[in-house]
């Protein structure tokens, strides 16, 4: 774990492959939603996202969305078809929801990574929770 910045940087979530997660011993991948897994305006999960989540799950990685977005109904509707657990109104960089997710799935910090696009929320929350962080660019378009 580095003190400053993310442990790894990628252009987009698809670059975080199941093979890489396996190699890095990641069992729980906490994901930011807006501008990380989707564009801010997207109401339904993109095909690319559904595919990626399926592949990660198949590799044994648990995916949990941790978002500062407080629109519970919209979040539920988005997460249901891709069968992903989600924590909304997370108030990142506070680490509370990250810890809750690790407890819920009983995965230790050393096997957990936070994936997000924003240093001041996602990456910092990972630092506070003492877990690794992967940073992606702000999502500009899907596919
Ligand atoms: Mg974001």
py3Dmol code that shows the C-alpha trace and the ligand (Angstrom):
import py3Dmol

protein = """\
ATOM      1  CA  UNK A   1       0.000   0.000   0.000  1.00  0.00           C
ATOM      2  CA  UNK A   2       1.392   3.398  -0.948  1.00  0.00           C
ATOM      3  CA  UNK A   3       0.880   6.479   1.206  1.00  0.00           C
ATOM      4  CA  UNK A   4       0.062   8.818  -1.658  1.00  0.00           C
ATOM      5  CA  UNK A   5      -2.033   8.068  -4.705  1.00  0.00           C
ATOM      6  CA  UNK A   6      -3.550   4.808  -5.831  1.00  0.00           C
ATOM      7  CA  UNK A   7      -1.692   1.511  -5.793  1.00  0.00           C
ATOM      8  CA  UNK A   8      -2.536   0.900  -9.441  1.00  0.00           C
ATOM      9  CA  UNK A   9      -3.926   3.059 -12.225  1.00  0.00           C
ATOM     10  CA  UNK A  10      -6.073   2.028 -15.155  1.00  0.00           C
ATOM     11  CA  UNK A  11      -7.925   3.763 -17.935  1.00  0.00           C
ATOM     12  CA  UNK A  12     -11.221   2.002 -17.355  1.00  0.00           C
ATOM     13  CA  UNK A  13     -12.793  -0.737 -15.217  1.00  0.00           C
ATOM     14  CA  UNK A  14     -12.499  -3.332 -18.003  1.00  0.00           C
ATOM     15  CA  UNK A  15      -8.718  -3.112 -17.651  1.00  0.00           C
ATOM     16  CA  UNK A  16      -9.029  -4.521 -14.139  1.00  0.00           C
ATOM     17  CA  UNK A  17      -9.251  -8.092 -15.381  1.00  0.00           C
ATOM     18  CA  UNK A  18     -10.286 -11.188 -13.410  1.00  0.00           C
ATOM     19  CA  UNK A  19      -6.794 -12.567 -14.085  1.00  0.00           C
ATOM     20  CA  UNK A  20      -5.192  -9.512 -12.492  1.00  0.00           C
ATOM     21  CA  UNK A  21      -7.528  -9.687  -9.487  1.00  0.00           C
ATOM     22  CA  UNK A  22      -6.638 -13.321  -8.999  1.00  0.00           C
ATOM     23  CA  UNK A  23      -2.924 -12.598  -9.266  1.00  0.00           C
ATOM     24  CA  UNK A  24      -3.246  -9.751  -6.777  1.00  0.00           C
ATOM     25  CA  UNK A  25      -5.175 -11.969  -4.372  1.00  0.00           C
ATOM     26  CA  UNK A  26      -8.252  -9.751  -4.440  1.00  0.00           C
ATOM     27  CA  UNK A  27     -11.355 -11.456  -3.055  1.00  0.00           C
ATOM     28  CA  UNK A  28     -13.505  -8.392  -2.481  1.00  0.00           C
ATOM     29  CA  UNK A  29     -13.580  -5.515  -4.959  1.00  0.00           C
ATOM     30  CA  UNK A  30     -15.351  -2.418  -3.663  1.00  0.00           C
ATOM     31  CA  UNK A  31     -16.393  -0.249  -6.592  1.00  0.00           C
ATOM     32  CA  UNK A  32     -17.408   3.350  -6.897  1.00  0.00           C
ATOM     33  CA  UNK A  33     -20.358   3.765  -9.257  1.00  0.00           C
ATOM     34  CA  UNK A  34     -20.578   7.181 -10.904  1.00  0.00           C
ATOM     35  CA  UNK A  35     -17.892   7.845 -13.509  1.00  0.00           C
ATOM     36  CA  UNK A  36     -16.229   4.558 -12.581  1.00  0.00           C
ATOM     37  CA  UNK A  37     -18.641   1.784 -13.555  1.00  0.00           C
ATOM     38  CA  UNK A  38     -20.975   4.057 -15.480  1.00  0.00           C
ATOM     39  CA  UNK A  39     -21.459   7.532 -16.825  1.00  0.00           C
ATOM     40  CA  UNK A  40     -23.266   9.729 -14.340  1.00  0.00           C
ATOM     41  CA  UNK A  41     -26.425   9.857 -16.437  1.00  0.00           C
ATOM     42  CA  UNK A  42     -26.762   6.130 -17.184  1.00  0.00           C
ATOM     43  CA  UNK A  43     -29.866   4.524 -15.755  1.00  0.00           C
ATOM     44  CA  UNK A  44     -29.204   0.954 -16.811  1.00  0.00           C
ATOM     45  CA  UNK A  45     -26.012  -1.070 -16.595  1.00  0.00           C
ATOM     46  CA  UNK A  46     -24.103  -1.224 -19.872  1.00  0.00           C
ATOM     47  CA  UNK A  47     -23.498  -4.580 -21.482  1.00  0.00           C
ATOM     48  CA  UNK A  48     -19.761  -4.195 -20.934  1.00  0.00           C
ATOM     49  CA  UNK A  49     -20.335  -3.735 -17.231  1.00  0.00           C
ATOM     50  CA  UNK A  50     -22.610  -6.764 -16.940  1.00  0.00           C
ATOM     51  CA  UNK A  51     -20.008  -8.863 -18.782  1.00  0.00           C
ATOM     52  CA  UNK A  52     -17.157  -7.665 -16.599  1.00  0.00           C
ATOM     53  CA  UNK A  53     -19.057  -8.306 -13.371  1.00  0.00           C
ATOM     54  CA  UNK A  54     -19.954 -11.805 -14.507  1.00  0.00           C
ATOM     55  CA  UNK A  55     -16.324 -12.560 -15.333  1.00  0.00           C
ATOM     56  CA  UNK A  56     -15.102 -11.232 -11.978  1.00  0.00           C
ATOM     57  CA  UNK A  57     -17.667 -13.282 -10.091  1.00  0.00           C
ATOM     58  CA  UNK A  58     -16.692 -16.366 -12.045  1.00  0.00           C
ATOM     59  CA  UNK A  59     -13.118 -15.806 -10.896  1.00  0.00           C
ATOM     60  CA  UNK A  60     -14.362 -15.819  -7.305  1.00  0.00           C
ATOM     61  CA  UNK A  61     -14.233 -12.082  -6.705  1.00  0.00           C
ATOM     62  CA  UNK A  62     -17.085 -10.479  -4.764  1.00  0.00           C
ATOM     63  CA  UNK A  63     -18.105  -7.119  -6.203  1.00  0.00           C
ATOM     64  CA  UNK A  64     -19.789  -4.534  -3.988  1.00  0.00           C
ATOM     65  CA  UNK A  65     -20.734  -1.044  -5.082  1.00  0.00           C
ATOM     66  CA  UNK A  66     -19.992   1.699  -2.574  1.00  0.00           C
ATOM     67  CA  UNK A  67     -21.364   5.014  -3.727  1.00  0.00           C
ATOM     68  CA  UNK A  68     -21.807   8.473  -2.300  1.00  0.00           C
ATOM     69  CA  UNK A  69     -24.935   8.710  -4.397  1.00  0.00           C
ATOM     70  CA  UNK A  70     -27.950   8.890  -2.111  1.00  0.00           C
ATOM     71  CA  UNK A  71     -30.653   7.989  -4.595  1.00  0.00           C
ATOM     72  CA  UNK A  72     -31.520   4.638  -3.081  1.00  0.00           C
ATOM     73  CA  UNK A  73     -34.290   3.674  -5.505  1.00  0.00           C
ATOM     74  CA  UNK A  74     -32.217   4.433  -8.571  1.00  0.00           C
ATOM     75  CA  UNK A  75     -29.220   2.585  -7.132  1.00  0.00           C
ATOM     76  CA  UNK A  76     -31.290  -0.511  -6.367  1.00  0.00           C
ATOM     77  CA  UNK A  77     -32.752  -0.494  -9.849  1.00  0.00           C
ATOM     78  CA  UNK A  78     -29.295  -0.238 -11.376  1.00  0.00           C
ATOM     79  CA  UNK A  79     -27.731  -2.979  -9.239  1.00  0.00           C
ATOM     80  CA  UNK A  80     -30.527  -5.536  -9.378  1.00  0.00           C
ATOM     81  CA  UNK A  81     -30.070  -6.817 -12.946  1.00  0.00           C
ATOM     82  CA  UNK A  82     -26.316  -7.232 -12.466  1.00  0.00           C
ATOM     83  CA  UNK A  83     -26.875  -8.896  -9.074  1.00  0.00           C
ATOM     84  CA  UNK A  84     -24.465  -6.756  -7.167  1.00  0.00           C
ATOM     85  CA  UNK A  85     -24.759  -5.660  -3.559  1.00  0.00           C
ATOM     86  CA  UNK A  86     -24.603  -1.954  -3.026  1.00  0.00           C
ATOM     87  CA  UNK A  87     -24.081   0.560  -0.250  1.00  0.00           C
ATOM     88  CA  UNK A  88     -25.391   4.044  -1.015  1.00  0.00           C
ATOM     89  CA  UNK A  89     -24.854   7.374   0.743  1.00  0.00           C
ATOM     90  CA  UNK A  90     -21.442   6.092   1.773  1.00  0.00           C
ATOM     91  CA  UNK A  91     -19.931   9.499   2.597  1.00  0.00           C
ATOM     92  CA  UNK A  92     -16.512   8.551   1.255  1.00  0.00           C
ATOM     93  CA  UNK A  93     -13.751   9.380   2.200  1.00  0.00           C
ATOM     94  CA  UNK A  94     -15.248   8.042   5.413  1.00  0.00           C
ATOM     95  CA  UNK A  95     -14.280   4.402   5.672  1.00  0.00           C
ATOM     96  CA  UNK A  96     -17.436   3.214   7.494  1.00  0.00           C
ATOM     97  CA  UNK A  97     -19.177   1.530   4.532  1.00  0.00           C
ATOM     98  CA  UNK A  98     -15.940  -0.014   3.289  1.00  0.00           C
ATOM     99  CA  UNK A  99     -15.492  -1.648   6.686  1.00  0.00           C
ATOM    100  CA  UNK A 100     -19.139  -2.707   6.748  1.00  0.00           C
ATOM    101  CA  UNK A 101     -18.743  -4.460   3.406  1.00  0.00           C
ATOM    102  CA  UNK A 102     -15.601  -6.288   4.560  1.00  0.00           C
ATOM    103  CA  UNK A 103     -17.402  -7.407   7.713  1.00  0.00           C
ATOM    104  CA  UNK A 104     -20.521  -8.472   5.838  1.00  0.00           C
ATOM    105  CA  UNK A 105     -18.569 -10.706   3.474  1.00  0.00           C
ATOM    106  CA  UNK A 106     -15.939 -11.641   6.030  1.00  0.00           C
ATOM    107  CA  UNK A 107     -13.006 -10.674   3.814  1.00  0.00           C
ATOM    108  CA  UNK A 108      -9.904  -9.192   5.482  1.00  0.00           C
ATOM    109  CA  UNK A 109      -8.433  -5.834   4.386  1.00  0.00           C
ATOM    110  CA  UNK A 110      -5.441  -7.515   2.726  1.00  0.00           C
ATOM    111  CA  UNK A 111      -7.776  -9.232   0.256  1.00  0.00           C
ATOM    112  CA  UNK A 112      -9.850  -6.129  -0.443  1.00  0.00           C
ATOM    113  CA  UNK A 113      -9.382  -3.345  -3.016  1.00  0.00           C
ATOM    114  CA  UNK A 114     -11.282  -0.114  -3.599  1.00  0.00           C
ATOM    115  CA  UNK A 115     -11.765   0.859  -7.248  1.00  0.00           C
ATOM    116  CA  UNK A 116     -12.739   4.438  -8.063  1.00  0.00           C
ATOM    117  CA  UNK A 117     -12.185   7.527 -10.184  1.00  0.00           C
ATOM    118  CA  UNK A 118     -11.731  10.145  -7.500  1.00  0.00           C
ATOM    119  CA  UNK A 119      -8.785  10.641  -5.212  1.00  0.00           C
ATOM    120  CA  UNK A 120     -10.556  12.785  -2.600  1.00  0.00           C
ATOM    121  CA  UNK A 121     -13.310  10.228  -2.011  1.00  0.00           C
ATOM    122  CA  UNK A 122     -12.528   6.697  -3.269  1.00  0.00           C
ATOM    123  CA  UNK A 123      -8.767   6.558  -2.922  1.00  0.00           C
ATOM    124  CA  UNK A 124      -8.698   8.428   0.372  1.00  0.00           C
ATOM    125  CA  UNK A 125     -11.430   6.166   1.808  1.00  0.00           C
ATOM    126  CA  UNK A 126      -9.221   3.186   0.885  1.00  0.00           C
ATOM    127  CA  UNK A 127      -6.299   4.775   2.757  1.00  0.00           C
ATOM    128  CA  UNK A 128      -8.433   5.283   5.855  1.00  0.00           C
ATOM    129  CA  UNK A 129      -9.653   1.681   5.654  1.00  0.00           C
ATOM    130  CA  UNK A 130      -6.040   0.524   5.142  1.00  0.00           C
ATOM    131  CA  UNK A 131      -6.801  -1.317   1.932  1.00  0.00           C
ATOM    132  CA  UNK A 132      -5.294  -1.110  -1.535  1.00  0.00           C
ATOM    133  CA  UNK A 133      -6.802   1.198  -4.146  1.00  0.00           C
ATOM    134  CA  UNK A 134      -7.070   1.100  -7.925  1.00  0.00           C
ATOM    135  CA  UNK A 135      -7.823   4.308  -9.770  1.00  0.00           C
ATOM    136  CA  UNK A 136      -9.543   4.632 -13.134  1.00  0.00           C
ATOM    137  CA  UNK A 137     -10.015   7.697 -15.335  1.00  0.00           C
ATOM    138  CA  UNK A 138     -13.350   9.486 -15.181  1.00  0.00           C
ATOM    139  CA  UNK A 139     -15.618   7.498 -17.464  1.00  0.00           C
ATOM    140  CA  UNK A 140     -16.246   9.363 -20.704  1.00  0.00           C
ATOM    141  CA  UNK A 141     -18.160   6.798 -22.659  1.00  0.00           C
ATOM    142  CA  UNK A 142     -19.200   3.189 -22.393  1.00  0.00           C
ATOM    143  CA  UNK A 143     -17.830   0.776 -25.026  1.00  0.00           C
TER     144      UNK A 143
END
"""
ligand_1 = """\
1
MG
Mg -17.020 8.485 -8.978
"""
view = py3Dmol.view(width=600, height=400)
view.addModel(protein, "pdb")
view.setStyle({"model": 0}, {"cartoon": {"style": "trace"}})
view.addModel(ligand_1, "xyz")
view.setStyle({"model": 1}, {"stick": {}})
view.zoomTo()
view.show()
